[in-house]
Amino acid sequence: MSPQDQLAAACPGMARLIPLGPDIRLSPQPAREPYESLVRSVVFQQLSGKAATTILNRVIALFPGEDFPLPASLLAAAPEALRGAGLSRQKIAAVRDVAQKRLDGIIPPLGELDGLDDSEIIARLTQARGVGRWTVEMYLIFTLARPDVLPIDDLGIKRGAEVTFARSFTPKELAAYGQIWAPWRSLAALHLWAAADRAKPGGRPD
């Protein structure tokens, strides 16, 4: 039985929802080190994609010869140079902390993640300044394709659940209700995001 069929069999709401959307599958993205992913996430916080990409490219340009600044290089960079590239003081402190946590081994290299469960990855990566649970959950779902992650604080997930089940949810209630979707909660999340998108004005109707 496929993951989609297992979700549908476990939950009548998912059985109604799944046929409404496209063929949704978990697909791992090209491997990206957690350190790099977190630095990128910090840079992109509270900015449009275009503005953040411009700033990130300026930061990378400060380190010729490196495809992406190494942790030691980022720590050695003058704060004035990082400010000149467009990073705020808060973001400079955050990316430097991510770099330090990588050097300290708190943020592991990509090759060590296979031996860690989701909760351990979340616990370790969120020790870095400016890195919240949601950021790590997005990394688990969209980069690592971990199958059983439910971002209960995500507004799109909440909206998709409310549309699908015709009731409101607190994060705690969503976590409890979502137990029925295990071990495919990431796939359920993707379907809930799709439902939320269809419910937006101008979205594709069900």
MDAnalysis code that builds the backbone (N, CA, C; Angstrom):
import MDAnalysis as mda
import numpy as np

u = mda.Universe.empty(618, n_residues=206, atom_resindex=np.repeat(np.arange(206), 3), trajectory=True)
u.add_TopologyAttr("name", ["N", "CA", "C"] * 206)
u.add_TopologyAttr("resid", np.arange(1, 207))
u.add_TopologyAttr("resname", ["MET", "SER", "PRO", "GLN", "ASP", "GLN", "LEU", "ALA", "ALA", "ALA", "CYS", "PRO", "GLY", "MET", "ALA", "ARG", "LEU", "ILE", "PRO", "LEU", "GLY", "PRO", "ASP", "ILE", "ARG", "LEU", "SER", "PRO", "GLN", "PRO", "ALA", "ARG", "GLU", "PRO", "TYR", "GLU", "SER", "LEU", "VAL", "ARG", "SER", "VAL", "VAL", "PHE", "GLN", "GLN", "LEU", "SER", "GLY", "LYS", "ALA", "ALA", "THR", "THR", "ILE", "LEU", "ASN", "ARG", "VAL", "ILE", "ALA", "LEU", "PHE", "PRO", "GLY", "GLU", "ASP", "PHE", "PRO", "LEU", "PRO", "ALA", "SER", "LEU", "LEU", "ALA", "ALA", "ALA", "PRO", "GLU", "ALA", "LEU", "ARG", "GLY", "ALA", "GLY", "LEU", "SER", "ARG", "GLN", "LYS", "ILE", "ALA", "ALA", "VAL", "ARG", "ASP", "VAL", "ALA", "GLN", "LYS", "ARG", "LEU", "ASP", "GLY", "ILE", "ILE", "PRO", "PRO", "LEU", "GLY", "GLU", "LEU", "ASP", "GLY", "LEU", "ASP", "ASP", "SER", "GLU", "ILE", "ILE", "ALA", "ARG", "LEU", "THR", "GLN", "ALA", "ARG", "GLY", "VAL", "GLY", "ARG", "TRP", "THR", "VAL", "GLU", "MET", "TYR", "LEU", "ILE", "PHE", "THR", "LEU", "ALA", "ARG", "PRO", "ASP", "VAL", "LEU", "PRO", "ILE", "ASP", "ASP", "LEU", "GLY", "ILE", "LYS", "ARG", "GLY", "ALA", "GLU", "VAL", "THR", "PHE", "ALA", "ARG", "SER", "PHE", "THR", "PRO", "LYS", "GLU", "LEU", "ALA", "ALA", "TYR", "GLY", "GLN", "ILE", "TRP", "ALA", "PRO", "TRP", "ARG", "SER", "LEU", "ALA", "ALA", "LEU", "HIS", "LEU", "TRP", "ALA", "ALA", "ALA", "ASP", "ARG", "ALA", "LYS", "PRO", "GLY", "GLY", "ARG", "PRO", "ASP"])
u.atoms.positions = np.array([
    [0.851, -1.197, 0.000],
    [0.000, 0.000, 0.000],
    [0.886, 1.246, 0.000],
    [0.602, 2.186, -0.874],
    [1.412, 3.394, -0.976],
    [1.180, 4.292, 0.234],
    [2.107, 5.235, 0.493],
    [1.877, 6.198, 1.586],
    [0.564, 6.958, 1.430],
    [0.238, 7.347, 0.194],
    [-1.027, 8.054, -0.032],
    [-2.210, 7.182, 0.373],
    [-2.165, 5.898, -0.008],
    [-3.259, 4.982, 0.325],
    [-3.335, 4.759, 1.834],
    [-2.179, 4.696, 2.497],
    [-2.180, 4.516, 3.944],
    [-2.814, 5.719, 4.641],
    [-2.489, 6.929, 4.165],
    [-3.106, 8.121, 4.740],
    [-4.617, 8.108, 4.550],
    [-5.042, 7.780, 3.337],
    [-6.474, 7.755, 3.043],
    [-7.195, 6.712, 3.880],
    [-6.566, 5.555, 4.082],
    [-7.183, 4.499, 4.869],
    [-7.283, 4.881, 6.347],
    [-6.324, 5.665, 6.824],
    [-6.291, 6.028, 8.243],
    [-7.205, 7.189, 8.585],
    [-7.514, 8.025, 7.588],
    [-8.207, 9.286, 7.882],
    [-9.203, 9.627, 6.776],
    [-10.506, 9.631, 7.057],
    [-11.497, 9.968, 6.032],
    [-11.271, 11.358, 5.419],
    [-10.819, 12.308, 6.246],
    [-10.556, 13.639, 5.708],
    [-9.467, 13.616, 4.658],
    [-8.398, 12.870, 4.918],
    [-7.335, 12.732, 3.934],
    [-7.823, 11.973, 2.696],
    [-8.711, 11.011, 2.906],
    [-9.270, 10.272, 1.768],
    [-10.027, 11.212, 0.837],
    [-10.698, 12.225, 1.400],
    [-11.380, 13.224, 0.568],
    [-10.407, 14.212, -0.041],
    [-9.366, 14.560, 0.723],
    [-8.448, 15.624, 0.312],
    [-7.488, 15.187, -0.780],
    [-6.926, 14.011, -0.658],
    [-5.844, 13.582, -1.545],
    [-6.226, 13.624, -3.024],
    [-7.423, 13.160, -3.421],
    [-7.751, 13.206, -4.854],
    [-7.925, 14.621, -5.410],
    [-8.092, 15.612, -4.551],
    [-8.337, 16.977, -5.015],
    [-7.072, 17.659, -5.523],
    [-5.930, 17.209, -5.069],
    [-4.684, 17.888, -5.396],
    [-3.865, 17.144, -6.430],
    [-2.681, 17.679, -6.734],
    [-1.766, 17.009, -7.652],
    [-1.152, 15.783, -6.981],
    [-0.410, 15.032, -7.750],
    [0.301, 13.873, -7.203],
    [1.460, 14.387, -6.360],
    [1.304, 14.346, -5.065],
    [2.280, 14.915, -4.131],
    [3.133, 13.805, -3.552],
    [4.442, 13.968, -3.650],
    [5.367, 12.981, -3.101],
    [6.508, 13.699, -2.400],
    [7.097, 13.020, -1.431],
    [8.297, 13.528, -0.778],
    [9.502, 13.219, -1.637],
    [10.259, 14.246, -1.969],
    [11.436, 14.056, -2.806],
    [12.610, 14.793, -2.186],
    [13.676, 14.079, -1.801],
    [14.833, 14.775, -1.241],
    [15.461, 15.700, -2.263],
    [15.898, 16.857, -1.809],
    [16.558, 17.830, -2.672],
    [18.062, 17.573, -2.678],
    [18.780, 18.201, -3.620],
    [20.237, 18.040, -3.605],
    [20.795, 18.333, -2.222],
    [21.693, 17.450, -1.785],
    [22.198, 17.528, -0.415],
    [22.780, 18.908, -0.127],
    [22.369, 19.481, 0.975],
    [22.924, 20.753, 1.441],
    [23.246, 20.605, 2.919],
    [24.450, 20.979, 3.275],
    [24.870, 20.872, 4.666],
    [23.907, 21.653, 5.574],
    [23.589, 21.107, 6.743],
    [22.709, 21.857, 7.644],
    [23.257, 23.229, 7.993],
    [24.568, 23.350, 8.149],
    [25.169, 24.659, 8.428],
    [24.803, 25.658, 7.332],
    [24.998, 25.263, 6.074],
    [24.698, 26.173, 4.965],
    [23.210, 26.482, 4.907],
    [22.385, 25.466, 5.096],
    [20.944, 25.673, 5.050],
    [20.490, 26.657, 6.120],
    [21.065, 26.563, 7.315],
    [20.664, 27.456, 8.399],
    [21.146, 28.883, 8.164],
    [22.359, 29.052, 7.650],
    [22.840, 30.397, 7.328],
    [21.912, 31.032, 6.291],
    [21.578, 30.270, 5.270],
    [20.675, 30.791, 4.238],
    [19.320, 31.171, 4.846],
    [18.805, 30.324, 5.736],
    [17.507, 30.607, 6.351],
    [17.547, 31.886, 7.165],
    [18.624, 32.106, 7.907],
    [18.759, 33.328, 8.695],
    [18.767, 34.551, 7.778],
    [19.525, 34.477, 6.698],
    [19.601, 35.607, 5.764],
    [18.220, 35.926, 5.197],
    [17.425, 34.888, 4.919],
    [16.135, 35.081, 4.255],
    [15.027, 35.525, 5.208],
    [15.253, 35.456, 6.508],
    [14.203, 35.799, 7.458],
    [13.721, 37.233, 7.273],
    [12.388, 37.386, 7.177],
    [11.717, 38.697, 7.132],
    [12.102, 39.537, 5.919],
    [12.542, 38.879, 4.843],
    [12.877, 39.583, 3.613],
    [12.179, 38.913, 2.440],
    [11.962, 39.674, 1.381],
    [11.490, 39.057, 0.147],
    [12.589, 38.172, -0.417],
    [12.196, 37.214, -1.219],
    [13.178, 36.316, -1.807],
    [14.223, 37.049, -2.633],
    [13.791, 38.063, -3.374],
    [14.720, 38.805, -4.223],
    [15.739, 39.570, -3.399],
    [15.269, 40.261, -2.369],
    [16.179, 41.040, -1.532],
    [17.149, 40.128, -0.795],
    [16.640, 39.016, -0.270],
    [17.495, 38.096, 0.475],
    [18.545, 37.465, -0.429],
    [18.148, 37.118, -1.653],
    [19.104, 36.522, -2.593],
    [20.219, 37.501, -2.913],
    [19.876, 38.763, -3.072],
    [20.888, 39.784, -3.348],
    [21.883, 39.885, -2.196],
    [21.372, 39.928, -0.978],
    [22.250, 40.027, 0.190],
    [23.109, 38.777, 0.329],
    [22.502, 37.609, 0.155],
    [23.264, 36.360, 0.271],
    [24.392, 36.321, -0.752],
    [24.118, 36.731, -1.974],
    [25.167, 36.734, -3.004],
    [26.290, 37.703, -2.646],
    [25.942, 38.816, -2.027],
    [26.973, 39.771, -1.597],
    [27.831, 39.172, -0.482],
    [27.187, 38.449, 0.423],
    [27.938, 37.802, 1.507],
    [28.885, 36.758, 0.929],
    [28.388, 35.928, 0.039],
    [29.231, 34.888, -0.570],
    [30.407, 35.511, -1.310],
    [30.155, 36.648, -1.964],
    [31.222, 37.319, -2.724],
    [32.353, 37.821, -1.834],
    [32.096, 37.941, -0.524],
    [33.157, 38.368, 0.391],
    [34.205, 37.285, 0.599],
    [33.932, 36.067, 0.124],
    [34.812, 34.929, 0.380],
    [35.227, 34.277, -0.944],
    [36.059, 34.953, -1.729],
    [36.478, 34.390, -3.013],
    [37.199, 33.057, -2.806],
    [36.921, 32.145, -3.712],
    [37.541, 30.831, -3.612],
    [36.729, 29.835, -2.810],
    [35.642, 30.275, -2.183],
    [34.770, 29.376, -1.428],
    [33.382, 29.409, -2.054],
    [32.857, 28.237, -2.391],
    [31.510, 28.193, -2.960],
    [30.489, 28.756, -1.980],
    [30.714, 28.505, -0.704],
    [29.909, 29.062, 0.367],
    [30.854, 29.292, 1.527],
    [30.725, 30.417, 2.250],
    [31.704, 30.703, 3.303],
    [31.789, 29.590, 4.342],
    [32.997, 29.128, 4.589],
    [33.225, 28.126, 5.612],
    [32.964, 28.726, 7.000],
    [32.612, 27.909, 7.976],
    [32.341, 28.457, 9.310],
    [33.478, 29.312, 9.857],
    [34.719, 28.839, 9.740],
    [35.849, 29.609, 10.255],
    [36.009, 30.926, 9.505],
    [35.751, 30.914, 8.208],
    [35.862, 32.140, 7.416],
    [34.805, 33.151, 7.827],
    [33.584, 32.654, 8.062],
    [32.499, 33.548, 8.459],
    [32.788, 34.181, 9.815],
    [33.352, 33.399, 10.723],
    [33.684, 33.934, 12.044],
    [34.808, 34.951, 11.977],
    [35.723, 34.773, 11.015],
    [36.865, 35.677, 10.893],
    [36.525, 36.959, 10.146],
    [35.390, 36.988, 9.473],
    [35.027, 38.159, 8.675],
    [34.743, 39.355, 9.577],
    [35.146, 40.519, 9.116],
    [34.878, 41.741, 9.867],
    [33.382, 42.041, 9.865],
    [32.809, 42.355, 11.021],
    [31.382, 42.686, 11.057],
    [31.022, 43.817, 10.091],
    [31.954, 44.757, 9.915],
    [31.683, 45.874, 9.004],
    [31.480, 45.377, 7.569],
    [32.233, 44.359, 7.188],
    [32.084, 43.813, 5.837],
    [30.730, 43.130, 5.677],
    [30.323, 42.396, 6.692],
    [29.023, 41.729, 6.638],
    [27.887, 42.749, 6.650],
    [28.069, 43.823, 7.409],
    [27.072, 44.897, 7.399],
    [27.003, 45.536, 6.023],
    [28.157, 45.705, 5.404],
    [28.193, 46.292, 4.073],
    [27.501, 45.427, 3.033],
    [27.479, 44.112, 3.268],
    [26.791, 43.213, 2.346],
    [25.279, 43.249, 2.540],
    [24.829, 43.832, 3.649],
    [23.399, 43.985, 3.864],
    [22.831, 43.251, 5.054],
    [23.681, 42.570, 5.835],
    [23.183, 41.868, 7.015],
    [22.987, 42.838, 8.177],
    [21.896, 42.680, 8.885],
    [21.667, 43.464, 10.095],
    [22.572, 42.951, 11.210],
    [22.686, 43.734, 12.266],
    [23.494, 43.286, 13.406],
    [22.953, 41.994, 13.999],
    [21.649, 41.892, 14.075],
    [21.032, 40.674, 14.618],
    [21.369, 39.463, 13.746],
    [21.312, 39.639, 12.444],
    [21.596, 38.509, 11.558],
    [23.086, 38.161, 11.554],
    [23.932, 39.164, 11.712],
    [25.367, 38.871, 11.836],
    [25.615, 38.011, 13.070],
    [24.999, 38.380, 14.181],
    [25.156, 37.591, 15.403],
    [24.623, 36.177, 15.200],
    [23.520, 36.056, 14.463],
    [22.918, 34.739, 14.255],
    [23.781, 33.856, 13.363],
    [24.252, 34.385, 12.225],
    [25.044, 33.538, 11.326],
    [26.386, 33.184, 11.957],
    [26.931, 34.080, 12.755],
    [28.177, 33.764, 13.454],
    [27.941, 32.670, 14.497],
    [26.786, 32.696, 15.138],
    [26.486, 31.649, 16.103],
    [26.280, 30.309, 15.409],
    [25.615, 30.316, 14.245],
    [25.474, 29.082, 13.469],
    [26.858, 28.534, 13.110],
    [27.753, 29.415, 12.674],
    [29.102, 28.976, 12.328],
    [29.833, 28.394, 13.537],
    [29.704, 29.057, 14.692],
    [30.370, 28.562, 15.887],
    [29.796, 27.217, 16.328],
    [28.485, 27.079, 16.228],
    [27.855, 25.812, 16.603],
    [28.298, 24.687, 15.660],
    [28.565, 25.027, 14.406],
    [29.082, 23.994, 13.486],
    [30.495, 23.589, 13.893],
    [31.343, 24.553, 14.218],
    [32.706, 24.232, 14.630],
    [32.719, 23.462, 15.945],
    [31.766, 23.745, 16.809],
    [31.694, 23.054, 18.099],
    [31.101, 21.649, 17.977],
    [30.553, 21.327, 16.795],
    [29.967, 20.014, 16.587],
    [28.519, 19.894, 17.000],
    [27.943, 20.988, 17.500],
    [26.526, 20.953, 17.867],
    [25.673, 20.810, 16.617],
    [25.992, 21.584, 15.585],
    [25.387, 21.390, 14.272],
    [26.252, 20.374, 13.537],
    [25.715, 19.189, 13.253],
    [26.544, 18.135, 12.663],
    [26.689, 18.308, 11.154],
    [27.674, 17.643, 10.566],
    [27.755, 17.617, 9.104],
    [26.641, 16.757, 8.527],
    [26.385, 16.937, 7.253],
    [25.295, 16.223, 6.592],
    [25.432, 14.715, 6.762],
    [26.645, 14.220, 6.685],
    [26.858, 12.779, 6.737],
    [26.451, 12.136, 8.049],
    [26.308, 12.925, 9.097],
    [25.923, 12.371, 10.394],
    [24.421, 12.386, 10.634],
    [23.668, 13.028, 9.744],
    [22.245, 13.178, 10.013],
    [21.473, 11.870, 9.906],
    [21.938, 10.964, 9.061],
    [21.223, 9.695, 8.904],
    [21.122, 8.937, 10.217],
    [22.084, 9.147, 11.104],
    [22.066, 8.456, 12.383],
    [21.272, 9.163, 13.458],
    [20.653, 10.296, 13.132],
    [19.892, 11.075, 14.115],
    [18.412, 11.043, 13.774],
    [17.570, 10.923, 14.783],
    [16.136, 10.997, 14.506],
    [15.711, 12.460, 14.427],
    [14.480, 12.679, 13.995],
    [13.995, 14.039, 13.757],
    [14.098, 14.904, 15.005],
    [13.683, 14.379, 16.142],
    [13.673, 15.180, 17.360],
    [15.085, 15.588, 17.772],
    [16.060, 14.712, 17.536],
    [17.440, 15.059, 17.896],
    [17.991, 16.130, 16.965],
    [17.660, 16.030, 15.690],
    [18.095, 17.065, 14.740],
    [17.493, 18.411, 15.130],
    [16.205, 18.427, 15.454],
    [15.548, 19.673, 15.859],
    [16.204, 20.232, 17.116],
    [16.459, 19.367, 18.094],
    [17.041, 19.819, 19.357],
    [18.426, 20.410, 19.153],
    [19.203, 19.830, 18.274],
    [20.573, 20.308, 18.090],
    [20.617, 21.578, 17.242],
    [19.870, 21.602, 16.154],
    [19.959, 22.749, 15.251],
    [19.310, 23.998, 15.835],
    [18.292, 23.829, 16.657],
    [17.639, 25.006, 17.233],
    [18.441, 25.616, 18.382],
    [19.566, 25.037, 18.726],
    [20.442, 25.676, 19.708],
    [21.125, 26.912, 19.128],
    [21.174, 27.000, 17.810],
    [21.798, 28.159, 17.171],
    [20.875, 29.370, 17.254],
    [21.453, 30.497, 17.478],
    [20.698, 31.749, 17.574],
    [19.955, 32.015, 16.272],
    [18.700, 32.415, 16.396],
    [17.917, 32.773, 15.222],
    [17.346, 31.597, 14.461],
    [17.512, 30.383, 14.970],
    [17.022, 29.190, 14.288],
    [15.901, 28.583, 15.124],
    [14.687, 28.631, 14.615],
    [13.547, 28.079, 15.333],
    [13.162, 26.701, 14.835],
    [12.232, 26.120, 15.517],
    [11.784, 24.766, 15.170],
    [11.261, 24.703, 13.739],
    [10.474, 25.715, 13.334],
    [9.887, 25.707, 11.993],
    [10.968, 25.635, 10.920],
    [12.052, 26.386, 11.094],
    [13.141, 26.376, 10.116],
    [13.719, 24.977, 9.959],
    [13.914, 24.303, 11.054],
    [14.485, 22.949, 10.992],
    [13.463, 21.973, 10.402],
    [12.200, 22.151, 10.721],
    [11.169, 21.275, 10.143],
    [11.127, 21.409, 8.629],
    [11.297, 22.615, 8.104],
    [11.323, 22.790, 6.650],
    [12.531, 22.072, 6.043],
    [13.651, 22.110, 6.727],
    [14.849, 21.398, 6.267],
    [14.596, 19.892, 6.266],
    [13.953, 19.400, 7.314],
    [13.668, 17.965, 7.396],
    [12.740, 17.516, 6.274],
    [11.731, 18.321, 5.969],
    [10.752, 17.920, 4.955],
    [11.299, 18.111, 3.544],
    [11.794, 19.310, 3.252],
    [12.060, 19.665, 1.862],
    [13.474, 19.328, 1.390],
    [14.417, 19.203, 2.309],
    [15.770, 18.819, 1.904],
    [16.036, 17.348, 2.180],
    [15.704, 16.903, 3.383],
    [16.004, 15.520, 3.757],
    [14.866, 14.552, 3.435],
    [13.679, 15.070, 3.132],
    [12.509, 14.236, 2.822],
    [12.204, 13.263, 3.963],
    [12.351, 13.737, 5.195],
    [11.957, 12.907, 6.336],
    [10.434, 12.738, 6.292],
    [9.922, 11.538, 6.485],
    [8.508, 11.269, 6.182],
    [7.510, 11.637, 7.261],
    [7.939, 11.894, 8.499],
    [6.972, 11.984, 9.589],
    [7.118, 13.261, 10.400],
    [7.082, 14.409, 9.716],
    [7.232, 15.714, 10.356],
    [5.948, 16.515, 10.134],
    [5.378, 17.039, 11.204],
    [4.169, 17.864, 11.102],
    [4.426, 19.214, 11.750],
    [4.590, 20.272, 10.937],
    [4.872, 21.618, 11.496],
    [3.591, 22.245, 12.059],
    [3.319, 21.980, 13.315],
    [2.030, 22.368, 13.900],
    [1.876, 23.870, 14.088],
    [2.977, 24.628, 14.027],
    [2.896, 26.085, 14.179],
    [2.808, 26.814, 12.845],
    [2.784, 26.071, 11.748],
    [2.736, 26.687, 10.427],
    [1.301, 27.121, 10.106],
    [1.146, 28.380, 9.721],
    [-0.192, 28.910, 9.463],
    [-0.857, 28.232, 8.270],
    [-0.070, 27.851, 7.264],
    [-0.635, 27.161, 6.108],
    [-1.166, 25.793, 6.474],
    [-0.432, 25.080, 7.321],
    [-0.896, 23.772, 7.791],
    [-2.203, 23.943, 8.572],
    [-2.223, 24.928, 9.459],
    [-3.433, 25.178, 10.256],
    [-4.617, 25.500, 9.357],
    [-4.412, 26.365, 8.383],
    [-5.490, 26.747, 7.475],
    [-5.958, 25.548, 6.653],
    [-5.016, 24.756, 6.162],
    [-5.392, 23.576, 5.392],
    [-6.195, 22.590, 6.212],
    [-5.825, 22.421, 7.481],
    [-6.572, 21.514, 8.358],
    [-7.970, 22.050, 8.635],
    [-8.095, 23.348, 8.830],
    [-9.400, 23.941, 9.100],
    [-10.323, 23.809, 7.893],
    [-9.772, 24.000, 6.702],
    [-10.574, 23.843, 5.481],
    [-10.987, 22.391, 5.300],
    [-10.072, 21.481, 5.552],
    [-10.334, 20.059, 5.306],
    [-11.308, 19.465, 6.308],
    [-11.164, 19.848, 7.570],
    [-11.943, 19.205, 8.626],
    [-13.044, 20.097, 9.200],
    [-13.185, 21.309, 8.634],
    [-14.278, 22.217, 9.018],
    [-14.324, 22.454, 10.520],
    [-13.174, 22.716, 11.111],
    [-13.079, 23.040, 12.539],
    [-11.777, 23.786, 12.758],
    [-11.690, 24.463, 13.887],
    [-10.459, 25.174, 14.211],
    [-9.504, 24.245, 14.961],
    [-8.227, 24.604, 14.926],
    [-7.201, 23.822, 15.606],
    [-6.226, 24.747, 16.312],
    [-5.894, 24.440, 17.546],
    [-4.700, 25.010, 18.162],
    [-3.523, 24.126, 17.763],
    [-2.291, 24.611, 17.894],
    [-1.163, 23.732, 17.589],
    [-1.200, 22.426, 18.375],
    [-1.573, 22.484, 19.644],
    [-1.640, 21.273, 20.463],
    [-2.702, 20.313, 19.935],
    [-3.835, 20.863, 19.553],
    [-4.906, 20.022, 19.005],
    [-4.497, 19.405, 17.674],
    [-3.789, 20.190, 16.860],
    [-3.342, 19.678, 15.568],
    [-2.333, 18.551, 15.755],
    [-1.441, 18.704, 16.732],
    [-0.459, 17.642, 17.014],
    [-1.172, 16.363, 17.437],
    [-2.192, 16.499, 18.284],
    [-2.924, 15.318, 18.751],
    [-3.706, 14.675, 17.612],
    [-4.399, 15.501, 16.822],
    [-5.188, 14.967, 15.710],
    [-4.274, 14.305, 14.683],
    [-3.126, 14.918, 14.453],
    [-2.212, 14.425, 13.433],
    [-1.556, 13.101, 13.747],
    [-1.713, 12.602, 14.954],
    [-1.139, 11.296, 15.283],
    [-1.664, 10.219, 14.341],
    [-2.877, 10.387, 13.872],
    [-3.472, 9.391, 12.994],
    [-2.747, 9.308, 11.654],
    [-2.006, 10.368, 11.289],
    [-1.314, 10.386, 9.995],
    [0.065, 9.743, 10.044],
    [0.560, 9.457, 11.244],
    [1.867, 8.816, 11.360],
    [1.811, 7.435, 10.685],
    [2.877, 7.009, 10.024],
    [4.216, 7.633, 9.943],
    [4.422, 8.493, 8.696],
    [3.327, 9.083, 8.184],
    [3.414, 9.886, 6.956],
    [2.930, 11.308, 7.179],
    [3.301, 11.896, 8.314],
    [2.810, 13.242, 8.616],
    [3.392, 14.305, 7.695],
    [4.585, 14.098, 7.165],
    [5.134, 15.063, 6.199],
    [4.269, 15.101, 4.945],
    [3.854, 13.942, 4.475],
    [2.992, 13.875, 3.298],
    [1.647, 14.530, 3.590],
    [1.114, 14.286, 4.780],
    [-0.131, 14.959, 5.170],
    [0.053, 16.469, 5.161],
    [1.201, 16.938, 5.653],
    [1.472, 18.377, 5.665],
    [1.468, 18.945, 4.252],
    [2.065, 18.245, 3.310],
    [2.090, 18.720, 1.927],
    [0.677, 18.831, 1.363],
    [-0.181, 17.873, 1.680],
    [-1.566, 17.938, 1.216],
    [-2.325, 19.078, 1.895],
    [-2.043, 19.333, 3.161],
    [-2.706, 20.440, 3.852],
    [-2.263, 21.785, 3.300],
    [-0.971, 21.931, 2.977],
    [-0.510, 23.163, 2.331],
    [-1.238, 23.370, 0.999],
    [-1.375, 22.287, 0.225],
    [-2.060, 22.387, -1.062],
    [-3.518, 22.800, -0.867],
    [-4.164, 22.267, 0.168],
    [-5.548, 22.638, 0.453],
    [-5.651, 24.109, 0.826],
    [-4.685, 24.594, 1.611],
    [-4.684, 26.009, 1.988],
    [-4.494, 26.895, 0.762],
    [-3.634, 26.481, -0.159],
    [-3.416, 27.269, -1.385],
    [-4.683, 27.325, -2.228],
    [-5.398, 26.206, -2.320],
    [-6.627, 26.196, -3.114],
    [-7.706, 27.062, -2.488],
    [-7.645, 27.244, -1.175],
    [-8.662, 28.030, -0.487],
    [-8.414, 29.528, -0.566],
    [-7.226, 29.925, -1.038],
    [-6.926, 31.353, -1.163],
    [-7.755, 31.969, -2.281],
    [-8.064, 33.273, -2.179],
    [-8.735, 33.944, -3.292],
    [-7.927, 33.782, -4.579],
    [-8.577, 33.310, -5.616],
    [-7.862, 33.091, -6.875],
    [-7.212, 31.736, -6.961],
    [-7.252, 30.958, -5.867],
    [-6.684, 29.616, -5.899],
    [-7.553, 28.677, -6.695],
    [-6.983, 27.524, -7.075],
    [-7.750, 26.551, -7.838],
    [-8.823, 25.963, -6.932],
    [-10.102, 26.016, -7.342],
    [-11.152, 25.477, -6.484],
    [-11.056, 23.966, -6.394],
    [-11.593, 23.410, -5.300],
    [-11.628, 21.953, -5.154],
    [-12.677, 21.338, -6.092],
])
